[in-house]
């Protein structure tokens, strides 16, 4: 059973909540940014599978694909119901979800970022509902999972080389997949 490290406190330092600090030194990184639409979920699944195959981590691909899919689904649903900023400079339009995969030769970190400030909440399974089991599945197949917020006082980065993908204050839900 996975250990949950659900810090999900906007003022908590991100490095205390996730293995991301050590993952920044891992040799493999992939970032995918998609519109928060249901059609993004199959793209997340395919991207995760193909990237892990390229990294020669096929033994972790099924679990990573499931985790990425569930976290992306949650992010898309959360983005659809997220409270919108009321500031005049607030960006309008389609919300975005961001997938970050990081791996060394033995483990994969799956992170999905969204702009919903609310923390993820595992739901009780309801036999009358089709959904609501995503985080339970994430917990079942991952070694650890949790959530953190990028520090609003920090510059916009997401531990990977290249342009910044997320703005400070964005929520990131992560899961660590090991053999």
N, C-alpha and C positions, 0 to 999 in steps of 0.2 A: 504494500500500500504506500502511496506517495505521501511525502511530508508536504504540508502546505505552508508556504512562507508568504502569506498574504498580508504584506505590510500596508499597501494601499493607503498611505497617508501622504498627501501632497508635500508635507514638510520633511518627510523621512528621506535620508540620503539614498539614492538609487543603488549604490554599491552595497548597502547593507541588505537589500531585499532580493538580490538576484546574483547568479553566477556570472553576470555580464562583465564584471571587472576582469575576471580571468579569461572570459571568452574573447575579450578584445585582443588578446595575444594569440588566439587560435589562428591557424593558417587559412581557414576557409570561412568566407562570409558571402551571403547573398541577400539582397534587399529587393523587395517587390512592393510597389505602391499601386493600389487599385481603388477605383471608386467603390463606395460602400453600397454595392448592389448585390442581390442574391447571385447573380451570374459571376461574381468574383470568386465564389467558393470553389467551383471546379478549377479555376485558374490557380488558386492557392494549392490545391491538391496536386495538380499536374506539375507545377513548378517545384514543389517540395520533393516529389518522387524523382523527377529528372535531375535535380541538383544533387540529391543524395546518391543517385546512381553515378553521376559524374565524380563525386567525391569518394567513390568506392565504399559507401556505407549502406549498401542495400539491406543489410540485416536490421537496420534501424528505420528503414524507409516506411514500412507499414505503420508503425507507431507514430513516427513523425508526421506522416500524412494525415492520420486521424486527428492528432493534436492540432496541427495547423488548421485543418478544416473546422474543427469545433471552435477554436479560438477566433478564427475569422468570422464564422457564423455569429458568434456572440458579439463580436465587434460591430458587425454590420447591423444586427438587431439593436444594439445599444446606440449606434450612431443615428438610426432612424428615430429613436425616441429621446435623444439627448437634448437637454436644455440648450437653447441657442443663446449666444452672447448678445446682449442688447446694446453694446457700445457702437457708436457710429462707424468706427473703423473695422468692425467685425466682418470677417469674410463670409460671404453668402455663397450658396451653390451646393454642389454635391460634396458630401463628407467623404473622407479618404480613410482607408485602413492600410496599415503598413506591416508587411511581413519581413522579419529579419531572421535568417538562419545562420547559425555559426556552428562550426564543428572542428574538433581535432580528430585524431584517428580513432577515438573511442566513444565519443558522445556528441550529441547534437543539442543545441539550445534553440528552441523555437520561441520567438517573441512576436506578438501582434500588438500594434499600437493603434489607438483610436482617440478621438477628441471628446469622448463622453467622460465627464469628471466622476461619474459614479463608479464605485468598485464593483467587480464581478461578484455575484452572489450565487453560490450553488443552490439549486432548487431541490426541493423534495420531489422524488419521482412520483408522478401522478399517472396511474394507469389510464385515466381518461384523456390525457394530453399526449399529443404526438412528440412534443419537444420537452426541453427542460432537463435533459440528462447530460448535456455537453461537458460541464465541468466534472461530473462524476466519471465520465469516460477519460478525460484528461488525467484525473487523479489516478485512475486504474492503470493507465499505460505509461505514465511518466515516473521518474525517480523523485522529482520534486516539482512543484509549480507554485506560482505566486503572482504578485502584482506590485508594481511600483509606479510612481509618477516621476517624470523628468523634472528636475528642480527648476521651478519658475525663475530663479535668479541666475541660472546658468545659461550659457549660449546654446543655441539649437544644434545639437549633435545626436548621433545614435551609434556611437562606438564603432563605426565602420568608416573606411576611407571614402572620400568623395563628398558630394554636397550633402548638407543637412537635410534629413527627411522629416523630422518631427519638431514641433515647436515646444519650447519649455512648458511644463505643466501637463503634457500629454500623458495619458495612462498607458502603460505597457503591461500586458499579461504575458507571462512566460512559463515555459515548461522545459525541464531538462530530461532528455531521453538517453538512457544508457542501456547496454546489453543486459 
